[in-house]
Amino acid sequence: MAVFAICGPSGAGKDTLIAALERARPDIRVVRRIVTRPAEAGGEPFVPATEAEFSEMVERGDLALHWRAHGLRYGIPISALGAAEAGETVLFNASRATLAEAARRFPGLGVILVTASPETLAARLSARGRESAAQIRERLARAPAFELPAGLRVIRIDNDGAIETAAAALIAALAVPEDQKLR
């Protein structure tokens, strides 16, 4: 199973890297998160849901993973598991806090950890204009404090420099040899 969770602190550039990957490797299945955020809120490409819709998805078992963060609910649709079982290379944007559960749901999970300096994170968060200064400080305080679960296969990508460099590293990380894919 070739499944990858991309994660990292807010502002690290995960969505920008995912967009670059989609242009370069349309064969990789990028699974969109379901988020209890209105569609017009912008930001990352996502599937919007109301609180009630999200709760129904959880109850029906439509989500392979789900979590709360930043006052919102996030979920990865169960279709990600089906795509992986069908032999597709799958990538989804996950919270670092869900990685232990993700590894249980997706055996052999690879983790792409995108990082950037605190200065870069602050500048990007401020530029996107979705959070107040206090919310940005809160996100920055959480960025370095998280320890990844032991035993995961982690590839770290520094996204402080040119986006092309980080995008090339992501594309290389997802080059799964044919003999390692499920049939």
MIKE-371654 format. One record per residue: residue in three letters; x, y, z of N, C-alpha, C in turn. Coordinates in steps of 0.05 Angstrom, whole numbers, padded with zeros to 5 digits, always signed. Example, Ala and Ser with C-alpha at 12.3 -4.5 7.8 and 13.67 -1.06 7.14 Angstrom:
% MIKE-371654
ALA+00264-00114+00156+00246-00090+00156+00264-00066+00156/SER+00257-00045+00142+00273-00021+00143+00258+00001+00157/
***
This chain:
% MIKE-371654
MET+00017-00023+00000+00000+00000+00000+00018+00025+00000/ALA+00014+00043-00019+00030+00067-00020+00013+00091-00011/VAL+00013+00096+00015-00003+00118+00026+00016+00137+00041/PHE+00012+00162+00036+00028+00183+00049+00010+00204+00062/ALA+00017+00211+00086+00004+00234+00100+00024+00257+00099/ILE+00015+00280+00089+00033+00303+00090+00023+00320+00113/CYS+00042+00329+00129+00035+00344+00153+00057+00364+00159/GLY+00051+00381+00178+00070+00401+00186+00054+00425+00198/PRO+00068+00444+00209+00054+00466+00222+00040+00484+00201/SER+00020+00498+00210+00006+00518+00193+00026+00537+00181/GLY+00024+00541+00155+00043+00560+00142+00067+00547+00130/ALA+00071+00521+00134+00095+00507+00124+00094+00505+00093/GLY+00071+00507+00081+00069+00506+00052+00059+00480+00041/LYS+00045+00465+00058+00035+00438+00049+00017+00440+00024/ASP-00002+00459+00025-00020+00462+00002-00006+00470-00023/THR+00013+00488-00021+00029+00496-00045+00044+00472-00056/LEU+00055+00456-00039+00070+00432-00048+00051+00412-00060/ILE+00027+00408-00048+00008+00389-00060-00001+00399-00088/ALA-00005+00424-00091-00013+00435-00118+00009+00430-00138/ALA+00034+00433-00130+00057+00428-00148+00058+00398-00155/LEU+00053+00381-00135+00052+00352-00140+00030+00344-00160/GLU+00007+00356-00156-00016+00349-00174-00009+00357-00203/ARG+00005+00379-00207+00013+00386-00235+00033+00367-00246/ALA+00052+00359-00229+00074+00341-00239+00066+00312-00240/ARG+00049+00303-00222+00043+00275-00220+00013+00270-00217/PRO-00002+00274-00239-00031+00271-00238-00040+00242-00232/ASP-00021+00224-00233-00027+00196-00227-00030+00191-00197/ILE-00020+00209-00180-00022+00206-00151-00049+00216-00142/ARG-00063+00200-00126-00090+00207-00116-00087+00225-00092/VAL-00093+00250-00096-00093+00269-00074-00121+00270-00063/VAL-00124+00262-00038-00151+00260-00025-00155+00287-00010/ARG-00177+00300-00017-00184+00325-00004-00196+00320+00024/ARG-00189+00337+00043-00200+00336+00070-00229+00347+00069/ILE-00245+00336+00087-00271+00347+00092-00268+00365+00116/VAL-00278+00390+00115-00273+00409+00136-00299+00423+00142/THR-00305+00427+00168-00329+00443+00176-00323+00473+00174/ARG-00318+00481+00149-00312+00509+00143-00328+00515+00118/PRO-00340+00539+00117-00355+00546+00092-00337+00546+00068/ALA-00348+00539+00045-00332+00538+00020-00320+00565+00014/GLU-00335+00586+00020-00325+00613+00013-00303+00623+00031/ALA-00296+00607+00052-00274+00615+00070-00247+00614+00056/GLY-00246+00599+00034-00221+00598+00019-00200+00581+00032/GLY-00175+00586+00024-00153+00570+00035-00148+00546+00018/GLU-00141+00524+00031-00135+00499+00018-00159+00489+00002/PRO-00154+00473-00018-00176+00459-00031-00187+00438-00011/PHE-00213+00439-00005-00225+00421+00014-00254+00417+00006/VAL-00267+00397+00019-00295+00392+00016-00309+00404+00041/PRO-00326+00424+00037-00339+00436+00060-00362+00419+00071/ALA-00366+00420+00097-00388+00406+00110-00397+00422+00134/THR-00423+00420+00140-00433+00432+00164-00427+00413+00187/GLU-00430+00422+00212-00426+00405+00235-00444+00381+00234/ALA-00470+00385+00226-00489+00363+00225-00481+00343+00203/GLU-00473+00353+00180-00464+00335+00158-00439+00318+00167/PHE-00421+00332+00180-00397+00318+00189-00403+00296+00209/SER-00421+00303+00228-00429+00283+00248-00442+00259+00235/GLU-00458+00264+00215-00471+00242+00200-00450+00224+00186/MET-00429+00237+00174-00408+00222+00161-00393+00204+00181/VAL-00388+00215+00205-00375+00199+00226-00393+00175+00233/GLU-00418+00180+00238-00437+00159+00246-00439+00137+00224/ARG-00439+00145+00199-00442+00125+00177-00416+00111+00171/GLY-00394+00120+00183-00368+00107+00177-00356+00116+00150/ASP-00363+00140+00142-00353+00151+00116-00325+00162+00118/LEU-00314+00164+00142-00288+00176+00145-00267+00155+00155/ALA-00245+00155+00142-00223+00137+00151-00210+00149+00175/LEU-00208+00175+00177-00197+00190+00199-00213+00215+00204/HIS-00215+00224+00229-00227+00250+00234-00216+00261+00260/TRP-00215+00288+00262-00203+00301+00285-00214+00330+00287/ARG-00209+00342+00310-00215+00370+00315-00189+00386+00317/ALA-00189+00409+00306-00166+00427+00308-00175+00455+00301/HIS-00164+00475+00315-00169+00503+00309-00199+00510+00307/GLY-00215+00497+00324-00243+00502+00324-00259+00490+00302/LEU-00246+00473+00286-00260+00460+00263-00257+00429+00265/ARG-00273+00415+00250-00271+00386+00247-00260+00380+00220/TYR-00242+00361+00219-00229+00352+00194-00232+00322+00191/GLY-00234+00313+00166-00237+00285+00161-00225+00277+00134/ILE-00216+00252+00134-00206+00240+00109-00226+00219+00101/PRO-00238+00222+00077-00259+00203+00068-00248+00174+00067/ILE-00266+00155+00072-00260+00127+00071-00250+00119+00043/SER-00257+00134+00023-00249+00128-00005-00218+00127-00007/ALA-00204+00141+00011-00175+00140+00011-00165+00112+00016/LEU-00178+00098+00034-00171+00070+00040-00176+00052+00016/GLY-00199+00056+00004-00206+00040-00020-00186+00045-00043/ALA-00178+00070-00047-00159+00076-00068-00132+00063-00063/ALA-00123+00064-00038-00098+00051-00030-00100+00021-00034/GLU-00122+00009-00026-00125-00020-00029-00127-00028-00059/ALA-00135-00009-00076-00136-00014-00105-00109-00010-00118/GLY-00088-00003-00102-00061+00000-00113-00053+00027-00121/GLU-00070+00047-00116-00063+00075-00123-00043+00086-00102/THR-00026+00104-00110-00010+00119-00091-00028+00142-00082/VAL-00031+00144-00055-00050+00163-00043-00035+00182-00025/LEU-00043+00207-00026-00032+00228-00009-00055+00243+00004/PHE-00054+00248+00030-00074+00265+00043-00060+00283+00063/ASN-00072+00306+00068-00062+00325+00087-00074+00318+00114/ALA-00057+00312+00133-00066+00303+00160-00054+00320+00182/SER-00068+00319+00204-00057+00332+00228-00035+00314+00240/ARG-00015+00326+00251+00006+00310+00264-00005+00294+00287/ALA-00026+00304+00299-00039+00290+00322-00053+00265+00314/THR-00059+00261+00288-00074+00237+00279-00055+00216+00268/LEU-00030+00220+00268-00012+00202+00254-00012+00173+00265/ALA-00014+00170+00291-00015+00143+00303-00039+00128+00292/GLU-00062+00141+00293-00087+00129+00282-00085+00124+00252/ALA-00073+00143+00238-00070+00140+00209-00053+00116+00203/ALA-00032+00111+00218-00014+00088+00214-00029+00062+00219/ARG-00048+00062+00238-00065+00038+00242-00084+00033+00219/ARG-00096+00055+00209-00115+00052+00187-00102+00046+00160/PHE-00077+00057+00156-00063+00054+00131-00036+00041+00137/PRO-00034+00014+00138-00009+00001+00143+00013+00009+00123/GLY+00037+00014+00134+00059+00023+00116+00058+00052+00110/LEU+00042+00067+00124+00039+00096+00120+00067+00110+00119/GLY+00071+00126+00099+00094+00144+00098+00085+00172+00107/VAL+00102+00186+00121+00096+00212+00130+00115+00232+00117/ILE+00103+00252+00104+00119+00274+00093+00115+00298+00112/LEU+00137+00304+00127+00136+00326+00146+00148+00351+00134/VAL+00131+00371+00129+00140+00396+00117+00146+00416+00139/THR+00169+00427+00138+00178+00446+00159+00186+00473+00146/ALA+00187+00493+00163+00197+00519+00155+00204+00534+00181/SER+00221+00554+00178+00229+00569+00202+00206+00584+00214/PRO+00207+00591+00240+00186+00607+00252+00181+00633+00238/GLU+00201+00646+00227+00198+00671+00213+00182+00667+00187/THR+00188+00645+00173+00173+00639+00148+00144+00632+00155/LEU+00140+00616+00175+00112+00609+00183+00096+00634+00190/ALA+00108+00651+00206+00094+00676+00214+00087+00693+00190/ALA+00105+00696+00171+00100+00712+00147+00078+00700+00130/ARG+00079+00674+00127+00058+00661+00110+00031+00662+00123/LEU+00030+00657+00149+00004+00659+00164-00008+00687+00162/SER+00009+00707+00166+00000+00734+00164-00010+00741+00136/ALA+00004+00732+00116-00003+00738+00088-00029+00726+00080/ARG-00036+00703+00091-00061+00690+00082-00086+00703+00094/GLY-00082+00718+00116-00104+00735+00126-00128+00721+00138/ARG-00125+00696+00145-00148+00681+00157-00149+00682+00187/GLU-00126+00688+00200-00125+00687+00229-00117+00714+00240/SER-00125+00719+00265-00117+00744+00279-00088+00740+00288/ALA-00076+00762+00297-00049+00761+00307-00047+00741+00331/ALA-00067+00741+00348-00067+00722+00371-00068+00694+00361/GLN-00085+00688+00341-00087+00661+00331-00061+00652+00318/ILE-00048+00671+00304-00022+00664+00292-00001+00658+00313/ARG-00001+00673+00335+00018+00668+00357+00013+00640+00368/GLU-00013+00633+00371-00021+00607+00382-00011+00584+00363/ARG-00015+00587+00337-00006+00567+00318+00025+00564+00319/LEU+00038+00587+00320+00068+00586+00321+00078+00573+00346/ALA+00064+00577+00368+00072+00564+00394+00070+00534+00392/ARG+00050+00524+00377+00046+00495+00375+00065+00482+00355/ALA+00076+00498+00336+00091+00486+00313+00114+00468+00322/PRO+00132+00477+00340+00155+00460+00346+00150+00440+00369/ALA+00127+00442+00382+00122+00427+00406+00113+00399+00402/PHE+00108+00391+00377+00096+00365+00372+00117+00344+00365/GLU+00115+00321+00379+00133+00299+00374+00118+00278+00358/LEU+00130+00268+00336+00117+00248+00320+00118+00221+00333/PRO+00097+00204+00329+00097+00177+00340+00121+00161+00331/ALA+00132+00144+00348+00155+00128+00341+00147+00107+00320/GLY+00166+00099+00304+00162+00077+00285+00151+00085+00258/LEU+00146+00110+00254+00136+00119+00228+00159+00124+00208/ARG+00154+00119+00183+00173+00125+00162+00168+00155+00155/VAL+00187+00172+00162+00184+00201+00159+00205+00212+00140/ILE+00195+00228+00121+00212+00243+00103+00208+00272+00109/ARG+00229+00286+00116+00227+00314+00123+00234+00331+00099/ILE+00217+00351+00094+00222+00370+00072+00222+00398+00084/ASP+00245+00412+00080+00248+00439+00089+00237+00457+00067/ASN+00218+00474+00074+00205+00491+00054+00210+00521+00061/ASP+00235+00527+00067+00242+00554+00072+00253+00568+00047/GLY+00263+00553+00028+00275+00564+00004+00256+00565-00019/ALA+00267+00560-00042+00251+00560-00067+00231+00538-00067/ILE+00206+00544-00075+00185+00524-00075+00192+00501-00094/GLU+00207+00507-00115+00214+00486-00135+00232+00465-00121/THR+00248+00473-00103+00266+00454-00089+00249+00436-00071/ALA+00231+00447-00056+00215+00431-00038+00195+00414-00054/ALA+00185+00424-00076+00167+00408-00093+00181+00384-00105/ALA+00206+00389-00114+00222+00366-00125+00227+00345-00103/ALA+00231+00354-00079+00235+00335-00057+00210+00319-00052/LEU+00186+00332-00053+00161+00317-00049+00156+00298-00071/ILE+00161+00306-00096+00157+00288-00119+00175+00264-00116/ALA+00200+00268-00109+00219+00246-00106+00210+00227-00083/ALA+00200+00239-00061+00191+00222-00038+00168+00204-00046/LEU+00152+00212-00065+00128+00196-00072+00133+00177-00096/ALA+00158+00175-00104+00165+00157-00126+00166+00128-00114/VAL+00143+00115-00116+00141+00088-00105+00147+00067-00126/PRO+00168+00051-00122+00174+00030-00142+00150+00012-00147/GLU+00147+00004-00172+00125-00013-00180+00123-00038-00163/ASP+00145-00050-00155+00145-00075-00140+00136-00071-00111/GLN+00133-00046-00102+00123-00041-00075+00094-00033-00074/LYS+00081-00031-00098+00053-00024-00099+00036-00049-00096/LEU+00013-00046-00085-00006-00069-00083-00018-00074-00111/ARG-00024-00098-00116-00037-00105-00142-00065-00114-00136/
***
